[in-house]
Amino acid sequence: MSEFVICIDNRSNPASLIVGKVYQRLPDPEAEAHHMLRIVDEDSAEAEGYLYPAALFVPVELPEAARRALFAARTPTP
């Protein structure tokens, strides 16, 4: 699965997820075996992300420039 996903449904977590927003997916084979994804959500203070049902997202492949921009936005500046 892609390293990035787009939220397509936030009804169960409107404060944590934004429909149409691209989120980083963190590897978690155990969670994925249970149809869950580990996502870095709006509470980006939690570096290990949170688990959400996989059905709330669709995978997306991003151009390299977009990947760099998303990673830069998540990296705090000193």
Residue pairs with C-beta under 8 A, 6 or more apart in sequence:
1 25
1 32
1 59
2 25
2 59
2 60
2 61
3 24
3 25
3 67
4 22
4 23
4 24
4 25
4 59
4 60
4 61
4 62
4 67
4 70
5 22
5 23
5 25
5 37
5 39
5 57
5 58
5 59
5 60
6 20
6 21
6 22
6 23
6 57
6 58
6 60
7 17
7 18
7 19
7 20
7 21
7 23
7 56
7 57
8 19
8 56
8 57
8 58
9 19
9 55
9 56
10 16
10 17
10 18
10 19
10 56
12 53
12 56
13 41
13 52
13 56
15 42
16 41
16 42
16 43
16 50
17 23
17 39
17 41
17 42
17 52
17 56
18 42
22 60
22 62
22 70
23 39
23 40
23 41
23 57
24 39
24 40
24 49
24 70
24 74
25 37
25 38
25 39
25 57
25 59
26 38
26 39
26 40
26 48
26 49
27 38
28 36
28 37
28 38
28 51
31 37
31 38
31 51
32 54
35 53
35 54
35 55
36 51
36 52
36 53
36 54
37 51
37 52
37 53
37 54
37 56
37 57
38 48
38 49
38 50
38 51
39 49
39 50
39 51
39 52
39 57
40 46
40 47
40 49
40 74
41 49
41 50
41 52
43 50
44 74
62 70
